[in-house]
């Protein structure tokens, strides 16, 4: 992405090496430490709060850190007041999608779970519009199809909240091109249509809403790699270095 290219140019000019934690991967290419699960969990929660607010003809109120997930679930249960909307999760087999689906299940919502097999056709995907909520939990990359195109805003639909947990509005491959900027804790949603209502939740620091769970989980995942910092040319650190060196040659 554009910001990444600019950063790589700075490292190339200065002669440094960037060992990015996001590129610490196992031999199969899977990240060894990620906040994804709790991003999905918190993102689904804020999206459900947005849906609850719509039922009172309001937009989602500001959010702030919860003491822990139990406090979040207690608050959300009051917001929903027993309602069980329909939801669809794309990227359901990954960390983010699992977190979003688990939050839904905790609220009595059994989401439709899609992953690569269900989206390999490239779309369109009218099934998304038949759910109250859609959670996007995949990384935008070349070839990613559009899940909610601009035409969906004015289309006949049940969909009223998009939880773009992956949150890549500035990416050239954004699968939800109906908004162009991340949302915030103070303003959790962007209303892209008033009639019928469609809100987009796209907070880009979701794990921080559950700092206890996020910190404990990430620390446990990262610790084995930190213990191997004396072997920067091997294992996860060696793979991160190889990734950096391959990409810095391209800028």
Secondary structure, 3 states (H helix, E strand, C coil): CHHHHHHHHHHHHHCCCCCCHHHCECCCCCECCCCHHHHHHHHHHHHHHHHHHHCCCCCCCCCCCCCCHHHHHHHHHHHHCCCCCCEEEECCCCHHHHHHHHHHHHCCCCCEEECHHHHCCCCCCHHHHCCCEEEECCCCCCCCCCCCCHHHHHCCCCCCEEEECCCCCCCCCCCCCCCCCCECCCCCEEEEEECCEEEEECECCHHHHHHHHHHHHHHHHHHHHHCCCCCCCCHHHHHHHHHHHHHHCCC
